Amino acid sequence: MNHRAFALALVALASLASQGAAAQGLRPSGALSSGKGGLSAPSSSSSPSVRPPAAPSITLPAPGANTAPRSADFIVAVVNSEPVTNYEVRSRLERAEAQIAKQGGALPPRDLLAREVLERLILEKVQLQQAREAGIKVDDYALSQAEQGVARQNDMTVDQLYTRLARDGMSKERFREELRNQLLQQRLRERDVEARVKVTDLDVDQFLRDEQKGTDVASMEINLGHVLVLVPENASPVQVAELQARAQRAADRVRAGEDFAAVAREMSDAPEGQRGGGLLGLRPADRYPELFVNSTLGLPVGSIVGPVRSPAGFHVLKVVERVTAGMPATVVQSHARHILLRTGPQLSETAAATRLADYRRRVLARQADFADLAREHSQDGSAKEGGDLGWASPGRYVPEFEQALNTLRPGEISEPLVSRFGVHLIQLLERREAKLTQREQREMARSTVREKKLDEAYATWAQELRGRAYVEYRDPPQ
C-alpha cells in the first residue's frame, strides 16, 4: 500500500504551516536571514510522525455516506480524562478509506486501519489539550480563511461545500469545529517545534552532494499549468466529443504560442484557471494525481500535454517547472510588497483584517498609495521601503503567503491574509524567469534541509507529548 496515500488519509483536515519569529517578520527563525524576508514551506505528509500539509484540506465523506452520530456509540479510549468515541473513529475511518480509494491505494485490513486512525485521534486530543492549556486561540477570521481554502481545494464554493457536507450528514458546526481544532494544533506545533531546528552550512553542503547522486519521482517537485474542461457525470457521447474538442482547441492554442495563463483564464473550468492563470504551484510529484505525473514524466520544461482524460473531464497540462537532483537552474520569481499588521491581545486577526480591507479599498479607489500606507502602518522591516520584498524565488515564503501570491496577477492586491506573523495585504508587482545564482541555489537548499529537520523535530515532539499523556484503552473500535 502507498504509504503517503495512507498517511494523507489519516487526517481529515490539514492545517496551516509552521510559525516562527524573524528579523523582518516574514522568515521563520532558523531560515537564512538575508534579503527582504521570506517564508519557507514545510513538507506535505501528515502521518503522526511527519508534519501535516501546509494548506487546509479535507477528505470529504464518500457520496451517500451518513456521518451523523448513531445511537449505539461507546468510548474506545480515554486521553487524560477526555474520551475518544467509536463514532469519532468510525467517521474518520470512512474518510480515510475514501481518500485511499481516491488515490488508488490498496485498502489495508479494516481493523488495522481503525487502530491507526485511533492512534491519530489520540495524538490530536493530546495536542488540543496542550494548546488549550497554553491559551492558544484561533480567530474567526482565520477560521473563515481556512474554510475558504478547503472549499477551493475541493473545487467548490463555501456554500457548495456545506451543501455537500449537509447531504452527507456533517453539519457546518461540526466541520468548523474540526477545522478550528486542526488550526489550534498547527499553532501549537509552530510555537513548540520551530525553535528546535538549526541548519548549518555543513548540512547544506551534504544535501547538495546527496542530491547529485540521483533522483526518482518520490523526490521530484513539479509545477504544472492546468486547463480543465469538465465532463458532466451523465454526459452523452455527443457532449463528450464536443468537450474533448474544446480541450483540444485549448491545447492547440498554447502549442501555437498563445499565453497559457490567458487560455486558462478563458477556457478552464478549474478554480486556478481564473485565479492563477492555471498554475497549480511547485509541489512534490506525489501530491499531484498520478495521471498528471505519468503524462508529464520525462518531458522538458515548457512541454504541453493533452488533452488527457480523467473521471473529471479533459486536462491540458504544461510543464512549468521541475526540480529534481540538485537545484533548478532557472525559476519564475515574484516581486511583491505587503503591509503586515501583527496580532495579539491589542489587535485581533478580525480587527487587523478589517483595517487592511479598508486600506485595500482606498488603494483600489485611488484614494491612497500602497507604498505610503506600508510606510505608515506596516509592522515589518520592509515598511521603510514601502513594503517592498524584492524578488523572491519559489519556496522563499511560508505556504499561506506564497499560495496567496501565486493567485495574483501583476498589479493585483490580495484580500487580507492570515499567516503565522499576523495579517498581510499583498500586492504582486511583477514576475520574471530568472537564472539562480549559486547563493540563491544554496538558499533554496537550506530551506529544503530545514523542512526535513522540521519533520524530524516534529516526530520527536509528538512522541514526547504522547509519552506524557495518560491513555486508557477501552473496547476496540467497531
ABEGO torsion letter per residue (X at the ends): XBAAAAAAAABABBBBBBBBBBAAGABBBGBBABEAEBBBBBBABABAABBBBABBBBBBBBBGBBABBBABBBBABBBGGBBBBAAAAAAAAAAAAAAAAAAGBBBBBAAAAAAAAAAAAAAAAAAAAAAAAAGBBBBAAAAAAAAAAAAAAAGBBAAAAAAAAAAAGBBAAAAAAAAAAAAAAAAAAAAAAAAABBBBAAAAAAAAAAAAAEBBAAABBBBBBBBBBBBBAABBAAAAAAAAAAAAAAAAAAAAGBBAAAAAAAABABAAAAAAGGBAEBBBAAABBAAAAAAABGBBBGBBBOBBBBAAEBBBBBBABBBBBEBBABBBBBBBBBBBBBBEAABBAAAAAAAAAAAAAAAAAGABBAAAAAAAABABAAAAAGGBAEBBBBGABBAAAAAAAAABBBGBBBBBBBBAAEBBBBBBABBBBBBBBAAAAAAAAAAAAAAAAAAAAAAAAAAAAAAABBBBBBBBBX
